[in-house]
Amino acid sequence: MNCTADGTDLSLLEPREIDLLWAKAEETLAPLRQALAETRRSVTKHSNWGNGRVPSYLTDREAAQAERLHEACTILEPFRAEWGQRGGWKRYELCLGGHVHRQSPRCSSLHPTSATVILAELTDLTERQVVDLKGFAACTICFPWAPTVPAFQAGQKASEEAEAAKQANRCPGSGKWFQNPTRRLYLPCPDCGTLMRPTPTGAVRAHNKPKPKAKAAK
């Protein structure tokens, strides 16, 4: 019997219920993981710069934080055990800033460094149910038939209309090259005159058309 810290028997729950509890348990570990990641970035920074020596206070902090995280992760053991006993179940994940994917098999569009989170509310749903719920956010590699689903088509149309409105409001000077022989820090857009810093390649940054000035009351 796999029980959580509060005594909940996971064997009595549906996969979606388990994943929702699992997600909450993972959230409690987020601050510890973040703190350890920041310390390790500091360790790497000291290793790569200067004389390459890492201060002892950093290595001691890293060891202590890693130990605390390892101890705290014991709250996940019942979930992992239940997952293993059942042979897993259908899961879907969101690539942060991207699309919704099947967790298994892993999508070819994802990289080892891709940041993803499990969408527990979708656990154990059919793929069609997922696309109906997520529409245009569904990955077309994981769900190649998704473009035939009305929810996907509606989301695609809304996205195209939003992009068209965005482009209609974009200043024509966006992306043009600045003439900047004196290397000035700020330059006026050649179309609308808005002052801005050039991009690293010397182009005009994307920006909207200036709003018309309100007429002064007589």
N, C-alpha and C positions, 0 to 999 in steps of 0.2 A: 504493500500500500504506500503510495507516494503522497505525502501530506505537506502542505505549505507551512510556513512559520506560524500562521494563525490556526492551523489544524484542518484546513480545507482538504478533503480527500479528492485528489485530481482524477482518480479512476471513475468517479461518479459524474464528471463533467464532460460536456461536448468539446471538441477541439477548439471552437471559437471562444468558448468560455475560458479554456485553459490559456489560450494566447492572449486574451485580454488581461488576465491576471499576470501572465508572464511579462507582458509589456510594462505593467505597473512596477513589477519587481526590478526590471531593467532600468526604469526611470530613477529609482532610488540609488542606483550605482553610478548614474551619469556624473554627479559632482566629483566622485572619487576618480573616475576615469579622466575627467577633464583636468583635475589637479595633477595627476600623474603625467598626462600628456604635456602639460606646460613645463613641468620640471624636466622632463626628458628633452624638450626643445632647448631648455637652458643648458643642459649637459652637452647636447650636440653643438650648441653655439660655442661653448668654451673649448670643446674638443677641436673645432675647426679653425679657431682664431687664436691669436697670441701664441703662447708657448705650448698650447695644446693640453695644458694641465687643468683638470676639473677640480674646483674647490671641494674639500671634503664635506662641507655642509650640504652641497648639492647631492653628492652621492649618497650621503646618509638620509637625506630627505627622500630621494628616489627609492631607496630600499624600504624605508618605513611606509611610504605611500603604496608601494607595490604589495607589501605584506598586508596592509589594511584592505586593499582591494581584493586580494586573494581570499582573505577571511570573509569579506562581505559577499563574495560570489557564491558562498555556500547556499544562499537563499534560492539560487537557480537550480540546484541539484535535483529537487523533486520534479521540476518541469522537464529537465533533460532526461531524467529516468523515465517519465511517463511517455515522452516523445519516442524514446528508444523502444520501450515495450510495445507501443502501438505501431512501430515501423514508420512513424511520421504521418503527416497528413497534408492536404493541399494548402499551400500558402502562397501569398502574393506580396510583393515588396515594391516600395516606391523609391526610385532613384531621386535623391533630393535635387530639386530643380528640373526634374525630367519626367519620365513616364512610369506607368505601373507595369510591372513585369511578373511573370511566374518566378517563383523562387527556384524551382527545379523542373527541368534542367535550366541552368543559369543562362540568361540571354547573352548572345554573342556581342551585343552592343555595349555590355557593361565591362568595365576594366577592374582589375584587382583593387584599384584605389577608389573605385566608385563608392560614394557614400549612399547607403540604402537603409531603409527602415521597414520592418515587417508591418503590414497593414492588417492588424489583428481582426478588424471588423469584416474583412473579406475572407478570413480563414474558412476553408471547407466549402466555399461557394463554387459553383460551376464556372467555367471560363466565360460562358455567355452571360451569366449573372454579373460577373465582374465588369464586362464591357458595357452592359446595360447601365451599371451604376457609375462607371468612370468615363464612359464615352470617349471623347477625343484624347483623353489622357492615357488610354490603353496603348501599349507598345505594339506596333504592327509587325514586329519580328516574332514576338511571343504569340500574338493573336493576329495572324495574317489575314483573317477573314473579317477583322473588326471594321474596316471601311464600309462593309455592307450593312452594318447595324445602324438603325435610325438615330440612336443616341450618339454614336460616333459622328455621323453625318451632321447632326445639329451642332455639335461642338466644333466641328471643323468649319462650318459656315460662320459661326459666331467668331471664331478665331480669325478667319480671313477678313471679315467685316471690321474687326477691331484693328487689324494690321493696316487695312486700307485707310481707315480713319486716321491712324497714327501717321501714315505716310502723307496723307493729304495735309496734315498740319505741320509737316516737317519743312523747315526752311530749305529752299533750293541750294543754298550755299553749303549745306552739310556735305562733307567729304571732298570739297574742292581744296586746291592747294593754296597755301598762303604765299605771298611774295614777302619774304622777311629777310632781306640782305643785312639788316642791322641787328638781327636776332633779338627783337623785342619780345618781352615776356607775354604781353597781351596784345592782341591784334583785333581789328574790327572784321566781322564777317563781310566778305565782298558783296553779299546780296542784301543783308538787312542791317549791317553795321553794328551788331551786338559784339561787345568786347569779350574775348575769351582767350584762353591759352591754347596754342596749337597742340595737336597730338604729337607723340614722339616722332612721327614720320613727317610732321609739318603740315598736316591737313586740318581743315576746319572740323571741329567736333560736331557730332549730330546734335541738332537743337531745333526747337519749334519756331514757327514764325512769331514775331513779336505781336502781342495783343494790341489792337488799335487803341490809341489814346482817347480817353473820354473827352468829349467837347466841353470846354469850360462854360458854365452857366452864365447867361447874360444878365 
